[in-house]
Every structure is written in C-alpha cells, then in structure tokens.
Amino acid sequence: MLNKNKIIVTGGKGRFGKVLKENVGKNYFFPSKVELNILKLNSIYTYLKKKKPRYLIHLAGLSRPMGIHEKNIKRSIQLNIIGTANIVLACSQLNIKVIYFSTSYVYPGTEGNYKETDPLLPSNNYTWSKLGGECAVQMYKNSLILRVSMTEKPFVHKEAFADMISNFIFHSDFIKIFKKIINKKGIINIGGKSQSVFNFAKQYNKKVKKNYLKNKNNLKVPLNSSMSLKKLNKLIKH
C-alpha cells in the first residue's frame, strides 16, 4: 500500500534538488544514484517497491552545459529520454504519480506568451531531450508536467541578455508555488513576470552587465520563451 505522504525525488544533488531538500519535510526522500539508477529499470522498481511513495518528483537528467547535448547525444538521450521513460514505466506499474520537470524552451521561442496547449518546437538538442521525456510522461495519466523557467539565487552570471525574454523565477520562490499544485495533473507553465533576463537579473545584482543573445546564440536558445501563466494563477488562487 502506498504511503500518501511519502515523496521520492530523483536528482537531489542537482541545483534545484539541493534547494528543494533544504525547504521540505522528512516525508521527502532523495535517493543517491546507487540507490536509484534511472538507467536501470530493476533499480527503480526495487527502490520504489521498498519505499512505496505516493509521488515521484523527477529531476534527474542532463542539463548544463547546454552544449553537451550537441556533443554527446548518446548521454542526452540516455539520461533525459530513456531515463525518464524508465521512471514512467516503473511508476505506472506501481501507481505512483510522476511529476516531471520540463522547460519553457520546448516552445518555439519566437512569439512568447505561450499557453500549455500551444504547438511545441524545440530549438536545440537539450530541449528535444526534455520533450522526449515529456512524451513518455504524457502517456501516463497519473502525472504532472511542469514547464518551468527558473534559476539560482543569487543570479550567478556576470552578464545577462537584454534581448532574451523569459519568465525567470528563483528556485526558492518556485517551491512556494510547487507545494500548492503537487496534486494537480496535466501540464502547467511555471514562472514569474515576463521580462528580459537582464531586467530580471538587475533587480538583484546592480552590477550585472548587459549582453545580447543574438551575438552569442550558437546554441540556438530561443529569444522569447515567455509563457502565459493564466492557468497557474487560476490554480493557486483556489
């Protein structure tokens, strides 16, 4: 029988995983790669059968540096697509809810203000790998996909793009929202105010320098991946 309050988190040593661990209770469990290996289906089954959680928050995968997804597509596919598919396979057999962290970059990134129902068009291998993970999660109805735009606090870069529009929110601020939507299903855009990355960063670091993505966009990062947050705002008001 599943424990209604128990939550497993993969990727607990990642940037967001560390912040999450500092802000949640004892009902959250953060297995190491030895305890739960997303590339080994039996490892996932064994751990989940032992713990019997109600939820699994899937953070594990390959993210930065973004260029690694172009240079090593095997690793990108294994960790972000196959690993996620393995998680879904195990959780679907055990009736555990999957909460998958995707990215705002799965949208075309040209017009902005994207709704959850808008067409998707990844612009680089990283976002294709995240959409590949989404495909597996979409097939399992007991799931929640979060298309998130978030970053570390404080803003870690010395420069920020003035021509790149996003919904950046800090990890710690996102956690407050997350606790209100953990029981939802489907797809939800998550983020803050739509603005340039430079304007976002300057609020917290007056010394941040202005740069332009058009001058450095060798990785094909979308210029305007801003999302509509109408669905999110409606959900958290209730």
C-alpha positions as CSV (number, residue, x, y, z in Angstrom):
1,M,0.0,0.0,0.0
2,L,1.3,3.4,-1.0
3,N,2.2,6.0,1.7
4,K,0.0,9.0,1.0
5,N,2.6,11.5,2.3
6,K,5.9,9.9,1.0
7,I,7.6,11.7,-1.9
8,I,10.7,10.4,-3.8
9,V,12.9,13.0,-5.6
10,T,15.4,11.9,-8.2
11,G,18.3,14.2,-9.0
12,G,18.5,15.5,-5.4
13,K,22.1,16.7,-5.9
14,G,21.3,19.0,-8.7
15,R,20.9,22.8,-8.4
16,F,17.2,22.8,-7.7
17,G,17.3,19.4,-5.9
18,K,19.6,20.9,-3.3
19,V,17.3,23.9,-2.7
20,L,14.2,21.6,-2.5
21,K,15.9,19.4,0.1
22,E,16.5,22.5,2.3
23,N,12.9,23.5,2.2
24,V,10.8,20.3,2.6
25,G,10.0,17.9,5.4
26,K,11.0,14.4,6.4
27,N,8.4,12.8,4.1
28,Y,10.7,13.7,1.1
29,F,13.4,11.1,0.2
30,F,16.4,11.9,-2.0
31,P,18.0,8.6,-3.2
32,S,21.5,8.5,-4.5
33,K,22.3,7.2,-8.0
34,V,23.4,3.9,-6.3
35,E,20.1,3.5,-4.6
36,L,18.0,4.5,-7.6
37,N,19.6,4.4,-11.1
38,I,17.3,5.8,-13.7
39,L,19.1,3.9,-16.4
40,K,18.3,0.5,-14.7
41,L,14.7,-0.4,-14.6
42,N,15.2,-3.0,-11.9
43,S,16.9,-0.5,-9.7
44,I,13.9,1.9,-9.9
45,Y,11.4,-0.9,-9.2
46,T,13.4,-2.2,-6.2
47,Y,13.7,1.2,-4.6
48,L,10.1,2.2,-5.2
49,K,8.7,-1.1,-4.0
50,K,10.6,-0.7,-0.8
51,K,9.6,2.9,-0.2
52,K,6.1,2.8,-1.5
53,P,5.7,6.6,-2.2
54,R,2.6,8.3,-3.5
55,Y,4.7,10.7,-5.6
56,L,7.9,10.7,-7.5
57,I,9.4,14.1,-8.5
58,H,11.7,13.5,-11.4
59,L,14.6,16.0,-11.5
60,A,17.4,13.7,-12.6
61,G,18.9,14.2,-16.0
62,L,21.4,16.2,-18.1
63,S,21.1,19.9,-18.3
64,R,24.2,22.2,-18.3
65,P,26.4,22.9,-20.1
66,M,23.8,23.1,-22.9
67,G,26.4,22.3,-25.5
68,I,26.9,18.8,-24.1
69,H,23.6,17.8,-25.7
70,E,25.1,18.6,-29.1
71,K,28.4,17.0,-28.5
72,N,27.2,13.8,-26.7
73,I,23.7,12.9,-28.0
74,K,24.0,9.4,-26.6
75,R,24.3,10.7,-23.0
76,S,21.5,13.2,-23.6
77,I,19.2,10.5,-24.9
78,Q,20.0,8.1,-22.2
79,L,19.5,10.4,-19.3
80,N,16.7,12.7,-20.4
81,I,14.7,10.4,-22.6
82,I,15.4,6.7,-21.7
83,G,15.9,7.5,-18.0
84,T,12.5,9.4,-17.9
85,A,10.8,6.6,-19.8
86,N,12.1,4.1,-17.2
87,I,10.7,6.2,-14.4
88,V,7.3,6.3,-16.1
89,L,7.4,2.5,-16.7
90,A,8.1,1.8,-13.0
91,C,5.7,4.3,-11.6
92,S,2.8,3.3,-14.0
93,Q,3.2,-0.3,-12.7
94,L,3.1,0.8,-9.1
95,N,0.5,3.5,-9.5
96,I,2.9,6.3,-8.3
97,K,2.3,9.8,-9.5
98,V,5.1,11.2,-11.7
99,I,5.9,14.9,-11.5
100,Y,8.2,15.8,-14.4
101,F,10.2,19.0,-14.6
102,S,10.4,20.2,-18.2
103,T,11.4,23.6,-19.6
104,S,9.8,26.6,-21.2
105,Y,12.3,26.1,-24.1
106,V,10.1,23.4,-25.6
107,Y,8.0,26.2,-27.1
108,P,9.1,27.7,-30.4
109,G,10.5,30.8,-28.7
110,T,9.6,33.4,-31.3
111,E,6.3,35.0,-30.2
112,G,6.2,34.4,-26.4
113,N,3.2,34.2,-24.1
114,Y,2.8,30.5,-24.9
115,K,-0.1,28.6,-23.4
116,E,0.1,24.9,-22.4
117,T,-1.9,23.9,-25.4
118,D,0.2,25.8,-28.0
119,P,2.4,23.8,-30.5
120,L,5.9,22.9,-29.4
121,L,9.1,23.2,-31.4
122,P,12.4,22.7,-29.6
123,S,15.3,24.7,-30.9
124,N,18.3,22.6,-29.8
125,N,19.1,19.1,-28.6
126,Y,18.6,19.9,-24.9
127,T,15.0,20.9,-25.5
128,W,14.4,17.9,-27.8
129,S,15.6,15.7,-25.0
130,K,13.3,17.3,-22.5
131,L,10.4,17.0,-24.9
132,G,11.3,13.3,-25.4
133,G,10.9,12.9,-21.6
134,E,7.6,14.7,-21.8
135,C,6.3,12.2,-24.4
136,A,6.7,9.3,-22.0
137,V,5.1,11.2,-19.1
138,Q,2.2,12.3,-21.3
139,M,1.3,8.6,-21.9
140,Y,0.8,8.1,-18.1
141,K,-2.3,9.8,-16.9
142,N,-1.3,9.9,-13.2
143,S,1.3,12.6,-13.9
144,L,2.0,16.3,-13.9
145,I,4.4,18.1,-16.3
146,L,5.8,21.4,-15.2
147,R,7.3,23.6,-17.9
148,V,9.5,25.7,-15.7
149,S,11.5,28.8,-16.1
150,M,13.7,29.1,-13.1
151,T,17.3,29.9,-12.0
152,E,19.6,30.0,-9.0
153,K,19.6,32.7,-6.4
154,P,21.6,34.9,-6.4
155,F,21.8,35.3,-10.2
156,V,25.2,33.6,-10.8
157,H,26.2,35.2,-14.2
158,K,28.2,38.4,-14.6
159,E,26.2,39.2,-17.8
160,A,22.5,38.9,-18.8
161,F,20.8,39.1,-22.1
162,A,18.7,42.2,-22.8
163,D,17.1,40.6,-25.9
164,M,16.0,37.3,-24.3
165,I,12.5,37.3,-22.8
166,S,11.6,34.7,-20.2
167,N,9.6,34.1,-17.0
168,F,12.6,33.5,-14.7
169,I,11.8,32.8,-11.1
170,F,14.2,31.8,-8.4
171,H,14.3,28.2,-7.1
172,S,13.3,29.2,-3.6
173,D,10.3,31.2,-4.8
174,F,9.1,28.4,-7.0
175,I,9.0,25.9,-4.1
176,K,6.2,28.0,-2.5
177,I,4.2,27.6,-5.7
178,F,5.0,23.9,-6.1
179,K,3.5,23.0,-2.8
180,K,0.1,24.3,-4.0
181,I,0.0,22.4,-7.2
182,I,1.5,19.0,-6.3
183,N,-1.9,17.3,-6.5
184,K,-2.7,18.7,-10.0
185,K,-2.4,16.7,-13.2
186,G,-1.7,17.6,-16.8
187,I,0.7,20.4,-17.9
188,I,1.3,23.7,-16.1
189,N,3.6,26.6,-17.1
190,I,5.6,27.8,-14.1
191,G,7.5,31.1,-13.8
192,G,7.3,34.7,-12.9
193,K,6.8,38.0,-14.7
194,S,7.7,38.0,-18.4
195,Q,10.7,40.3,-18.9
196,S,14.2,40.3,-20.3
197,V,16.8,38.3,-18.5
198,F,18.8,41.5,-18.0
199,N,15.9,43.2,-16.3
200,F,15.3,40.2,-14.1
201,A,18.9,40.0,-13.0
202,K,19.4,43.7,-12.5
203,Q,16.8,43.7,-9.8
204,Y,19.1,41.6,-7.6
205,N,22.5,42.5,-9.0
206,K,23.0,46.1,-10.0
207,K,26.5,45.3,-11.3
208,V,25.3,42.7,-13.9
209,K,26.4,43.7,-17.4
210,K,24.1,43.8,-20.5
211,N,24.7,41.5,-23.4
212,Y,22.7,40.3,-26.4
213,L,21.8,36.7,-27.2
214,K,21.8,37.5,-30.9
215,N,25.6,37.9,-30.6
216,K,26.1,34.6,-28.9
217,N,23.3,32.3,-30.0
218,N,25.4,29.4,-31.3
219,L,23.3,27.0,-29.1
220,K,20.1,28.3,-30.7
221,V,18.5,29.3,-27.4
222,P,15.0,30.8,-28.0
223,L,14.8,34.6,-27.9
224,N,11.3,34.7,-26.4
225,S,10.2,31.6,-24.5
226,S,7.9,33.6,-22.2
227,M,4.8,31.7,-21.2
228,S,1.2,32.5,-20.3
229,L,0.7,31.9,-16.6
230,K,-3.1,32.2,-16.6
231,K,-3.6,28.5,-15.8
232,L,-1.1,28.6,-12.9
233,N,-2.6,31.8,-11.4
234,K,-6.1,30.4,-11.6
235,L,-5.0,27.2,-9.8
236,I,-3.1,28.8,-7.0
237,K,-5.9,31.2,-6.2
238,H,-8.2,28.4,-5.1
